[in-house]
Amino acid sequence: MAPVLSLVLAARLLWGCAAKDENGAPEEGMTITVDLSEIHRCSRVSPEITVAYAPKGTKFYDVRLIEYGAEEERFFGGGTWVEDGSGVIPEGVLTRHYRGPCPPGTKAVDYAYVVSAMESENSQPLAVRLYRFTQE
């Protein structure tokens, strides 16, 4: 994903989290939270991800972890999870070449979990959200 596109999606996410309708749902739709802890650092164990307000028709989620910065983006793997109505992508289920955030030494590195709500394979996502964070 191009850095400019990442920034645009992140800005929409921040605005969407702040704007809510009278039913409590964000005007921009889907939101995600990530329960990231020390156990997930440099680990093959992915964190639990909670998805709220997924679009109707969502059959599964495609999740990717990327490192981004001044140079080029790096893919740290991810995976898919079938939408089961719980809104929870359990800890440890991302197995497609997944490796957790692992910055070198004490250098701060920017990462993002990219969660796409999908209706079917080879289709456009119904919604895409980023969970951005910096780790040292």
N, C-alpha and C positions, 0 to 999 in steps of 0.2 A: 504494500500500500504506500503510495507516495506520501512524503512528509506533509505536503500542503493539504492533501485529502484527510490525513490523520488529524491535522489541526482543525479543519472545518467540522469533522465529525465530533471532535472533542468539544468544540464550542457549542454545537447543537445539543450535545448531551448535558452540558452544564446548564444551558438555558432551559432544557426540558425538565430537569430535576427541580428547578425553581418554580416553574409554571404548572399549576394544577387546576383541574376543573372542580365543580362542586361535589363530584363523586369521589374525589381524592386521587383520581388517575392523572398522571402527567399529560399535558396537552401533546407532548411529543411522543407519548407511548411508552415503549419498553424501557425499563431501568435494570441495571445490574449492580450487585455488590459482591465483593470478593473477600472471603475470610482468609487473608494471607497472614501466615505466622512464620516464625523462625524455622520450623520443620520443613517448610516449602522452599527454603533457600538452597540453591544448588542441588536440588533433589528431583527425583523422578516422580514424586508424589505431588499431584496437582491440588490446589486449594478448593474448598467448597465455593461454588458460585451460585448466588441466588438471582433468579430472573423474575421480575414483576411486570405485569401488564404486557405480556407477550401478545403479538398480533393474533387475531383469529386465523386459523388455518396453519399455525406453526406445528410442524410434525417433529422437528428435531433442531438442535442447536449445533452450530459449528463454532468451535472455540480455538483461538490461536493466541500464543504469547509472542509478542515481538519486542525487540530492543530497538529503540530509535535514538537518533542524536544527530550530531553535526555531519557524520560520515554517512554510512548506509544503514538501512534497517536490517536486522537479523531476525530470523524466524527461530523460535525455541520450541517448536512443536505445538501440539494441541490434540484435538480429537472431536468426536461428535457424541451427542447424548440425546436419546429419544425423549421428546416432551411427554411426560407422564402425568401432567396436571399438578405436580407438587411445586414446580418453580425452582427446584433445587437440582443443580448438577453436583453430585456428591464428590467428596474429596477422593483423589486417586484415580478417577475414571478417564482422565485425558492421557491416552497412551500412544498417540501417533507421534513418535519421536520426541515426546515431551521431556523438557528439562527446565526446571524452575529458574527464576532470576538468579544470576550468579555473577555479580560485578567483580572485576579484578581488584584485589587489594582494598584500599579505602576510597577508591574513585566512585563518585556518585553516578549512577546510570539510570536513564529513563526507560521505562517499560510500559506496555499496555496489553491488557487482555482484550481481545476483539471477539465479541460474541455476536453471531449472526443467527437470527431466527429464520429457519428455512422451511419451505413447504414441500419441496422435493429436491432430489439431487439434480445438478445441472440447471437450477433455476436461479433467478435473482433473489437475494435475501428479502424477506418481508420487513426486516428491521436490522440495523447494525448499531451496536453500542460499544464504547470503549471504557475501560477502567484503567486510567493512567496513574502511575505511581513512580517514585524515584526510590532507588535502594542503593545503599553503600555497602 
